[in-house]
Amino acid sequence: MVGARIRNLRESNGLSQRKFCMMIDMNRTYFSEVEKGKRNISLDNLIKIADGLNIGLEDLFRDM
């Protein structure tokens, strides 16, 4: 699941949801629901998250 992958990458970078959402200018409630798999996410927001994690979009889906 992409939400769990995003959470693992964010946490491995030592970032709280609050700090990460501030960095990428995304609503924390929305982001939390994405990480929990409760929300569909647009390609634009996936790119924003990947950029915030300093990885390519392809790396977001690696080993899934």
DSSP file (Angstrom, degrees, kcal/mol; ACC not computed):
  #  RESIDUE AA STRUCTURE BP1 BP2  ACC     N-H-->O    O-->H-N    N-H-->O    O-->H-N    TCO  KAPPA ALPHA  PHI   PSI    X-CA   Y-CA   Z-CA
    1    1 A M     >        0   0    0      0, 0.0     4,-1.7     0, 0.0     3,-0.2   0.000 360.0 360.0 360.0 134.7    0.0    0.0    0.0
    2    2 A V  H  >  +     0   0    0      1,-0.2     4,-2.5     2,-0.2     5,-0.2   0.843 360.0  58.9 -66.3 -34.2    1.4    3.4   -1.0
    3    3 A G  H  > S+     0   0    0      1,-0.2     4,-2.4     2,-0.2    -1,-0.2   0.914 106.6  47.2 -61.2 -43.7    0.3    5.1    2.2
    4    4 A A  H  > S+     0   0    0      2,-0.2     4,-2.5     1,-0.2    -1,-0.2   0.880 111.3  52.1 -65.8 -37.5    2.3    2.7    4.4
    5    5 A R  H  X S+     0   0    0     -4,-1.7     4,-2.4     2,-0.2    -2,-0.2   0.919 109.7  49.0 -63.6 -43.7    5.3    3.2    2.0
    6    6 A I  H  X S+     0   0    0     -4,-2.5     4,-2.7     2,-0.2    -2,-0.2   0.928 111.4  49.7 -61.5 -45.3    5.0    7.0    2.4
    7    7 A R  H  X S+     0   0    0     -4,-2.4     4,-2.8     1,-0.2     5,-0.2   0.924 110.8  49.5 -59.9 -46.0    4.8    6.7    6.2
    8    8 A N  H  X S+     0   0    0     -4,-2.5     4,-2.3     1,-0.2    -1,-0.2   0.914 113.3  46.0 -61.5 -43.6    7.9    4.5    6.3
    9    9 A L  H  X S+     0   0    0     -4,-2.4     4,-1.0     2,-0.2    -1,-0.2   0.916 113.6  48.9 -66.0 -42.4    9.9    6.8    4.1
   10   10 A R  H ><>S+     0   0    0     -4,-2.7     5,-1.9     1,-0.2     3,-0.7   0.942 114.1  45.4 -62.1 -47.5    8.8    9.9    6.1
   11   11 A E  H ><5S+     0   0    0     -4,-2.8     3,-1.9     1,-0.2    -1,-0.2   0.863 106.9  58.2 -66.1 -35.7    9.6    8.3    9.4
   12   12 A S  H 3<5S+     0   0    0     -4,-2.3    -1,-0.2     1,-0.3    -2,-0.2   0.740 104.7  53.2 -67.5 -19.5   13.0    7.0    8.2
   13   13 A N  T <<5S-     0   0    0     -4,-1.0    -1,-0.3    -3,-0.7    -2,-0.2   0.355 118.3-116.1 -91.5   4.0   13.8   10.7    7.5
   14   14 A G  T < 5 +     0   0    0     -3,-1.9     2,-0.5     1,-0.2    -3,-0.2   0.794  66.3 144.5  70.2  29.2   12.9   11.6   11.0
   15   15 A L      < -     0   0    0     -5,-1.9    -1,-0.2     4,-0.0    -2,-0.1  -0.862  43.0-141.5-106.8 131.7   10.0   13.8   10.0
   16   16 A S     >  -     0   0    0     -2,-0.5     4,-2.6     1,-0.1     5,-0.2  -0.438  29.8-111.8 -76.2 161.7    6.7   14.2   11.9
   17   17 A Q  H  > S+     0   0    0      1,-0.2     4,-2.9     2,-0.2     5,-0.3   0.932 118.3  52.2 -58.4 -44.8    3.5   14.4    9.9
   18   18 A R  H  > S+     0   0    0      1,-0.2     4,-1.9     2,-0.2    -1,-0.2   0.936 112.3  43.0 -59.1 -49.9    3.2   18.0   11.0
   19   19 A K  H  > S+     0   0    0      2,-0.2     4,-2.1     1,-0.2    -1,-0.2   0.916 115.5  49.0 -64.5 -43.5    6.7   19.1    9.9
   20   20 A F  H  X S+     0   0    0     -4,-2.6     4,-2.1     1,-0.2    -2,-0.2   0.921 110.5  50.2 -63.9 -44.0    6.5   17.2    6.6
   21   21 A C  H  X>S+     0   0    0     -4,-2.9     5,-2.2     1,-0.2     4,-0.8   0.871 110.1  50.7 -63.5 -36.5    3.1   18.7    5.7
   22   22 A M  H  <5S+     0   0    0     -4,-1.9     3,-0.4    -5,-0.3    -1,-0.2   0.899 109.2  52.4 -64.9 -40.0    4.4   22.1    6.5
   23   23 A M  H  <5S+     0   0    0     -4,-2.1    -2,-0.2     1,-0.2    -1,-0.2   0.890 119.1  33.5 -62.4 -41.1    7.4   21.5    4.2
   24   24 A I  H  <5S-     0   0    0     -4,-2.1    -1,-0.2    -5,-0.1    -2,-0.2   0.374 108.1-119.8-101.0   4.7    5.3   20.3    1.3
   25   25 A D  T  <5 +     0   0    0     -4,-0.8     2,-0.4    -3,-0.4    -3,-0.2   0.958  63.4 141.2  56.6  56.9    2.3   22.7    1.9
   26   26 A M      < -     0   0    0     -5,-2.2    -1,-0.2    -6,-0.1     2,-0.2  -0.979  60.4-101.9-129.8 141.9   -0.2   19.9    2.4
   27   27 A N     >  -     0   0    0     -2,-0.4     4,-2.5     1,-0.1     5,-0.2  -0.422  27.5-141.6 -61.7 128.3   -3.1   19.7    4.8
   28   28 A R  H  > S+     0   0    0      1,-0.2     4,-2.8     2,-0.2     5,-0.2   0.866  98.9  53.4 -65.2 -37.3   -2.1   17.4    7.6
   29   29 A T  H  > S+     0   0    0      2,-0.2     4,-2.0     1,-0.2    -1,-0.2   0.935 111.7  46.0 -62.9 -45.4   -5.6   15.8    7.9
   30   30 A Y  H  > S+     0   0    0      1,-0.2     4,-1.8     2,-0.2    -2,-0.2   0.937 113.9  48.8 -59.9 -47.9   -5.6   14.9    4.2
   31   31 A F  H  X S+     0   0    0     -4,-2.5     4,-2.5     1,-0.2    -2,-0.2   0.895 108.6  53.5 -61.7 -41.3   -2.0   13.6    4.4
   32   32 A S  H  X S+     0   0    0     -4,-2.8     4,-1.8     1,-0.2    -1,-0.2   0.900 108.5  49.6 -59.9 -42.3   -2.8   11.5    7.5
   33   33 A E  H  <>S+     0   0    0     -4,-2.0     5,-2.7     2,-0.2     6,-0.9   0.838 108.7  53.2 -67.8 -32.9   -5.7    9.9    5.6
   34   34 A V  H ><5S+     0   0    0     -4,-1.8     3,-1.4     4,-0.2    -2,-0.2   0.943 108.9  48.8 -64.1 -47.8   -3.4    9.2    2.6
   35   35 A E  H 3<5S+     0   0    0     -4,-2.5    -2,-0.2     1,-0.3    -1,-0.2   0.846 111.3  50.3 -61.6 -33.6   -0.9    7.4    4.9
   36   36 A K  T 3<5S-     0   0    0     -4,-1.8    -1,-0.3    -5,-0.2    -2,-0.2   0.520 114.6-117.6 -82.0  -5.3   -3.8    5.4    6.4
   37   37 A G  T < 5S+     0   0    0     -3,-1.4    -3,-0.2    -4,-0.4    -2,-0.1   0.693  84.0 116.9  77.5  18.8   -5.0    4.4    3.0
   38   38 A K      < +     0   0    0     -5,-2.7     2,-0.4    -6,-0.2    -4,-0.2   0.490  67.2  53.5 -95.0  -5.0   -8.4    6.1    3.5
   39   39 A R  S    S-     0   0    0     -6,-0.9     2,-0.2    -5,-0.1    -2,-0.1  -0.984  75.9-128.5-134.5 138.3   -7.9    8.6    0.7
   40   40 A N        -     0   0    0     -2,-0.4     2,-0.4    -3,-0.0    -6,-0.1  -0.566  30.6-146.9 -76.9 152.5   -7.1    8.4   -2.9
   41   41 A I        -     0   0    0     -2,-0.2     2,-0.1    -7,-0.1    -1,-0.0  -0.962   5.5-125.7-128.8 141.6   -4.3   10.7   -4.0
   42   42 A S     >  -     0   0    0     -2,-0.4     4,-2.0     1,-0.1     5,-0.2  -0.374  25.7-115.1 -79.4 160.8   -3.7   12.6   -7.2
   43   43 A L  H  > S+     0   0    0      1,-0.2     4,-2.4     2,-0.2     5,-0.2   0.883 116.5  58.4 -61.5 -38.8   -0.5   12.3   -9.2
   44   44 A D  H  > S+     0   0    0      1,-0.2     4,-1.9     2,-0.2    -1,-0.2   0.911 108.3  44.9 -58.0 -43.0    0.3   15.9   -8.4
   45   45 A N  H  > S+     0   0    0      2,-0.2     4,-2.2     1,-0.2    -1,-0.2   0.840 109.7  55.0 -73.1 -32.2    0.2   15.2   -4.7
   46   46 A L  H  X S+     0   0    0     -4,-2.0     4,-2.7     2,-0.2    -2,-0.2   0.910 109.5  48.1 -63.2 -40.6    2.3   12.0   -5.1
   47   47 A I  H  X S+     0   0    0     -4,-2.4     4,-2.7     2,-0.2    -2,-0.2   0.908 109.8  52.2 -65.1 -41.3    4.9   14.1   -6.9
   48   48 A K  H  X S+     0   0    0     -4,-1.9     4,-2.0     2,-0.2    -2,-0.2   0.902 112.1  46.2 -61.0 -42.0    4.8   16.7   -4.1
   49   49 A I  H  X S+     0   0    0     -4,-2.2     4,-1.7     2,-0.2    -2,-0.2   0.929 112.3  49.6 -66.9 -46.6    5.4   14.0   -1.5
   50   50 A A  H  <>S+     0   0    0     -4,-2.7     5,-2.5     1,-0.2     4,-0.3   0.915 111.5  49.4 -59.9 -43.0    8.2   12.4   -3.5
   51   51 A D  H ><5S+     0   0    0     -4,-2.7     3,-1.3     1,-0.2    -1,-0.2   0.906 108.8  52.9 -61.6 -41.2    9.9   15.8   -3.9
   52   52 A G  H 3<5S+     0   0    0     -4,-2.0    -1,-0.2     1,-0.3    -2,-0.2   0.805 110.7  47.1 -63.6 -29.6    9.5   16.4   -0.2
   53   53 A L  T 3<5S-     0   0    0     -4,-1.7    -1,-0.3     2,-0.2    -2,-0.2   0.420 113.2-122.1 -89.8   0.3   11.2   13.1    0.5
   54   54 A N  T < 5S+     0   0    0     -3,-1.3     2,-0.3    -4,-0.3    -3,-0.2   0.877  73.9 115.2  58.5  41.2   14.0   14.0   -2.0
   55   55 A I      < -     0   0    0     -5,-2.5    -1,-0.2    -6,-0.1    -2,-0.2  -0.907  69.8-103.0-131.6 162.2   13.2   10.8   -4.0
   56   56 A G    >>  -     0   0    0     -2,-0.3     4,-1.0     1,-0.1     3,-0.7  -0.460  34.5-111.6 -78.8 158.5   12.0   10.2   -7.5
   57   57 A L  H >> S+     0   0    0      1,-0.3     4,-0.8     2,-0.2     3,-0.6   0.866 118.8  58.3 -58.2 -37.1    8.4    9.1   -8.1
   58   58 A E  H >4 S+     0   0    0      1,-0.2     3,-0.6     2,-0.2     4,-0.4   0.840 101.2  55.9 -63.0 -32.5    9.6    5.7   -9.2
   59   59 A D  H X4 S+     0   0    0     -3,-0.7     3,-0.5     1,-0.2    -1,-0.2   0.774  96.5  64.7 -70.5 -25.6   11.4    5.3   -5.8
   60   60 A L  H << S+     0   0    0     -4,-1.0    -1,-0.2    -3,-0.6    -2,-0.2   0.825 111.0  36.6 -63.5 -31.2    8.1    5.9   -4.0
   61   61 A F  T X< S+     0   0    0     -4,-0.8     3,-1.4    -3,-0.6    -1,-0.2   0.380  87.0 129.5-103.5   2.1    6.8    2.7   -5.6
   62   62 A R  T <  S+     0   0    0     -3,-0.5    -3,-0.1    -4,-0.4    -4,-0.0  -0.319  78.0   7.3 -61.7 138.8   10.0    0.6   -5.5
   63   63 A D  T 3         0   0    0      1,-0.1    -1,-0.3    -2,-0.0    -4,-0.0   0.736 360.0 360.0  63.5  26.7    9.6   -2.9   -4.0
   64   64 A M    <         0   0    0     -3,-1.4    -2,-0.1   -59,-0.0    -1,-0.1   0.436 360.0 360.0 -97.8 360.0    5.8   -2.6   -3.8
